[in-house]
Amino acid sequence: MKIMDNPQNESVHRERRENRVEDLHLDRVVASQPEIGPTPPDGGYGWLIVFSAMIYHITVPTVLVLYGLVILKSIREEDHDLNEKIKIWDDDIALVPVIMVVIKLLLESWCRVMVKIFNMPRFTALAGLCLTVAGVLISSYSTNINRHDHIVNIFAGIFAGAGCALTGQQTDVIITHYFREKLTIAQRLVRMAPSLGNVIVSLILY
């Protein structure tokens, strides 16, 4: 009986080895270990993630455009002589968009590392959104021409910039979890969103 079972056992072991070799192929490349976890769907629910990322990039970057309108309105409300040159730095709220952009550029690389380490997309996105909203709300206290709060504007720019950096990097990383072969298309759609947002806001405010 043992002699008769040997051919069957060999065939079973051969099939297992073949299946093992098939499992070792990851993205058409032979890997050292089988793939762990589900394969990205390259579509389906992933497109909803792309749509959410586009909505974020359409709305949040246009805050800078809106700050330009707020600064212009604040300058016009002040009393100026007819031939007086109006300077943008006469209004303290101009510090907010400048510091916001600087902090965003400085923290983007660090926020990307933090997003990958913690791997908590919902918490990270919510934290970044809260920081951005807090920065915008704090800056609203400086829209009055009679108020000159440099510290308030500085912290408003820091909060808004940190929030934009954190949420922006989270939207970029989360897309890679749902796409592999179509990742380039998804990333291009998200990259087009800020330009689309600027066009839409300009048409609405015109």
Backbone torsions as a table, in degrees:
resi	resn	phi	psi	omega
1	MET	NA	-38.0	-180.0
2	LYS	-66.4	-35.2	-179.9
3	ILE	-67.9	-36.9	-179.9
4	MET	-72.7	-28.4	-178.2
5	ASP	-78.0	-19.3	-176.1
6	ASN	-61.5	-45.9	178.1
7	PRO	-60.3	-38.8	179.3
8	GLN	-66.7	-42.1	178.7
9	ASN	-63.5	-38.7	179.1
10	GLU	-64.8	-39.5	178.8
11	SER	-66.2	-38.3	178.3
12	VAL	-64.9	-44.6	178.8
13	HIS	-64.2	-35.2	179.7
14	ARG	-65.4	-43.3	178.4
15	GLU	-62.7	-39.5	179.3
16	ARG	-65.2	-39.4	178.4
17	ARG	-65.4	-39.2	178.3
18	GLU	-64.5	-42.5	177.7
19	ASN	-64.3	-36.1	178.5
20	ARG	-63.7	-41.2	178.9
21	VAL	-65.7	-38.7	177.8
22	GLU	-64.4	-37.3	179.7
23	ASP	-68.3	-22.3	-177.3
24	LEU	-79.3	-6.0	178.6
25	HIS	-87.4	116.0	-178.9
26	LEU	-122.6	115.3	-178.8
27	ASP	58.0	45.2	179.6
28	ARG	61.0	19.5	177.5
29	VAL	-127.7	134.8	-179.5
30	VAL	-70.1	122.2	-179.3
31	ALA	-105.3	165.6	-179.3
32	SER	-82.3	-19.6	-179.8
33	GLN	-139.5	156.3	176.7
34	PRO	-63.8	155.3	179.5
35	GLU	-67.6	133.1	-179.1
36	ILE	-103.6	129.1	178.5
37	GLY	93.7	171.0	-178.1
38	PRO	-72.5	152.5	176.8
39	THR	-79.1	136.7	177.4
40	PRO	-55.5	135.9	-174.2
41	PRO	-71.5	-19.5	-176.2
42	ASP	55.4	47.1	179.8
43	GLY	146.3	-161.8	178.4
44	GLY	65.5	-123.6	-179.4
45	TYR	-63.7	-24.5	179.6
46	GLY	-61.0	-32.4	179.5
47	TRP	-68.1	-28.1	174.9
48	LEU	-67.6	-35.8	175.3
49	ILE	-64.6	-41.7	178.1
50	VAL	-63.1	-41.9	178.7
51	PHE	-62.6	-41.5	178.1
52	SER	-64.1	-40.8	178.0
53	ALA	-64.4	-38.1	178.0
54	MET	-65.3	-41.2	177.8
55	ILE	-60.6	-41.3	178.4
56	TYR	-62.5	-48.1	-177.1
57	HIS	-72.2	-18.3	174.9
58	ILE	-77.6	-37.9	-172.3
59	THR	-89.9	-50.1	-170.7
60	VAL	-68.8	-48.0	179.7
61	PRO	-61.6	-23.7	179.1
62	THR	-73.4	-6.0	175.8
63	VAL	-60.0	-33.5	178.4
64	LEU	-62.7	-38.8	177.2
65	VAL	-64.0	-41.5	-179.9
66	LEU	-66.6	-35.3	176.5
67	TYR	-63.3	-34.3	176.2
68	GLY	-60.9	-40.2	177.8
69	LEU	-68.3	-38.6	178.8
70	VAL	-64.4	-41.4	179.0
71	ILE	-63.8	-43.1	179.4
72	LEU	-63.0	-41.1	179.1
73	LYS	-65.4	-40.6	-179.8
74	SER	-65.7	-38.7	179.4
75	ILE	-67.3	-38.9	-178.9
76	ARG	-69.1	-28.0	-179.6
77	GLU	-74.0	-19.9	179.1
78	GLU	-77.2	156.5	179.2
79	ASP	-84.6	119.1	179.4
80	HIS	-128.0	148.8	174.0
81	ASP	-70.8	165.3	-175.4
82	LEU	-64.0	-42.9	-177.4
83	ASN	-98.4	10.1	-178.5
84	GLU	-77.5	136.3	177.2
85	LYS	-80.7	128.2	-178.7
86	ILE	-91.0	125.2	179.4
87	LYS	-108.2	139.0	-177.2
88	ILE	-66.7	-29.3	-177.7
89	TRP	-77.5	-1.7	174.1
90	ASP	-68.8	-20.2	179.3
91	ASP	-104.1	125.4	-175.2
92	ASP	-67.2	-26.5	-177.6
93	ILE	-66.7	-13.2	176.5
94	ALA	-65.3	-18.1	177.4
95	LEU	-68.0	-28.2	-173.5
96	VAL	-63.8	-55.7	-179.2
97	PRO	-64.7	-33.2	180.0
98	VAL	-66.1	-50.4	179.2
99	ILE	-65.6	-33.8	178.5
100	MET	-60.2	-46.4	179.9
101	VAL	-66.9	-42.0	-178.7
102	VAL	-63.6	-47.5	-179.9
103	ILE	-64.5	-38.6	179.0
104	LYS	-61.4	-45.7	-179.6
105	LEU	-67.9	-35.1	-178.9
106	LEU	-72.8	-33.4	-172.6
107	LEU	-98.0	-5.5	-175.4
108	GLU	-60.2	-46.6	-178.3
109	SER	-65.5	-40.3	178.8
110	TRP	-68.2	-38.3	178.5
111	CYS	-66.4	-34.8	178.1
112	ARG	-64.9	-41.5	176.6
113	VAL	-63.5	-42.4	-179.5
114	MET	-65.9	-38.1	178.2
115	VAL	-62.7	-42.3	-179.6
116	LYS	-71.1	-32.6	-178.6
117	ILE	-73.4	-49.3	-175.4
118	PHE	-77.1	-35.0	177.0
119	ASN	53.9	48.1	175.2
120	MET	-126.8	80.3	-171.0
121	PRO	-61.0	-41.0	-177.5
122	ARG	-66.9	-46.6	-179.8
123	PHE	-64.4	-42.2	-178.7
124	THR	-64.9	-45.5	179.5
125	ALA	-64.0	-40.5	179.7
126	LEU	-67.2	-39.4	178.3
127	ALA	-64.1	-43.9	177.6
128	GLY	-63.7	-39.4	179.0
129	LEU	-65.5	-40.9	178.9
130	CYS	-63.9	-39.8	178.0
131	LEU	-64.4	-41.6	179.7
132	THR	-64.2	-46.2	179.3
133	VAL	-63.8	-39.1	178.5
134	ALA	-62.6	-41.7	178.3
135	GLY	-62.8	-41.5	179.6
136	VAL	-67.2	-41.7	-179.9
137	LEU	-66.9	-39.0	178.2
138	ILE	-64.4	-39.0	-179.6
139	SER	-68.2	-20.1	-180.0
140	SER	-67.2	-20.7	178.0
141	TYR	-74.4	-12.1	-177.7
142	SER	-104.0	9.1	-179.6
143	THR	-76.9	-14.1	177.7
144	ASN	-76.3	134.1	-175.7
145	ILE	-69.7	-19.9	-179.0
146	ASN	-86.1	-4.7	-179.1
147	ARG	-103.3	135.8	178.0
148	HIS	-132.5	79.5	-177.2
149	ASP	-107.8	92.7	-179.7
150	HIS	-66.8	-41.5	-177.7
151	ILE	-63.9	-41.1	179.6
152	VAL	-62.3	-43.8	-179.8
153	ASN	-67.4	-36.9	179.1
154	ILE	-64.6	-46.6	179.5
155	PHE	-68.1	-33.2	176.4
156	ALA	-62.7	-43.6	177.3
157	GLY	-65.2	-38.2	178.9
158	ILE	-65.2	-46.3	-179.7
159	PHE	-63.0	-46.8	-178.3
160	ALA	-64.7	-42.0	179.1
161	GLY	-65.5	-42.8	178.5
162	ALA	-64.6	-40.2	178.5
163	GLY	-65.4	-41.4	178.1
164	CYS	-64.6	-40.3	179.4
165	ALA	-65.1	-43.1	-177.0
166	LEU	-68.4	-49.0	-178.6
167	THR	-70.3	-36.9	179.1
168	GLY	-63.3	-43.1	178.5
169	GLN	-68.9	-33.0	177.6
170	GLN	-66.1	-39.6	177.8
171	THR	-65.9	-34.0	178.2
172	ASP	-70.5	-38.4	-177.1
173	VAL	-75.4	-39.4	-175.4
174	ILE	-64.7	-27.6	179.0
175	ILE	-65.8	-34.6	-179.8
176	THR	-67.6	-16.6	178.0
177	HIS	-79.9	-18.4	-175.3
178	TYR	-113.2	-8.5	-177.8
179	PHE	-134.8	147.4	174.3
180	ARG	-134.0	-63.1	179.8
181	GLU	-74.9	-33.8	-179.9
182	LYS	-99.0	19.5	-177.0
183	LEU	-64.1	-38.0	-178.9
184	THR	-63.3	-42.0	178.9
185	ILE	-63.7	-44.5	-179.7
186	ALA	-63.0	-42.2	179.8
187	GLN	-67.0	-36.0	178.2
188	ARG	-66.7	-38.4	177.7
189	LEU	-62.8	-41.5	179.4
190	VAL	-67.8	-37.1	-179.9
191	ARG	-67.8	-27.3	179.1
192	MET	-77.7	-17.6	-173.4
193	ALA	-62.2	-44.0	179.8
194	PRO	-59.2	-39.3	177.7
195	SER	-64.4	-41.3	177.8
196	LEU	-63.6	-38.7	178.6
197	GLY	-64.2	-41.2	178.4
198	ASN	-63.6	-38.0	178.5
199	VAL	-66.9	-44.2	-177.9
200	ILE	-64.7	-45.3	-179.7
201	VAL	-63.6	-39.1	178.7
202	SER	-64.0	-39.8	178.6
203	LEU	-69.1	-36.0	-179.8
204	ILE	-69.2	-40.6	-176.5
205	LEU	-83.4	-9.2	-176.7
206	TYR	-66.6	NA	NA
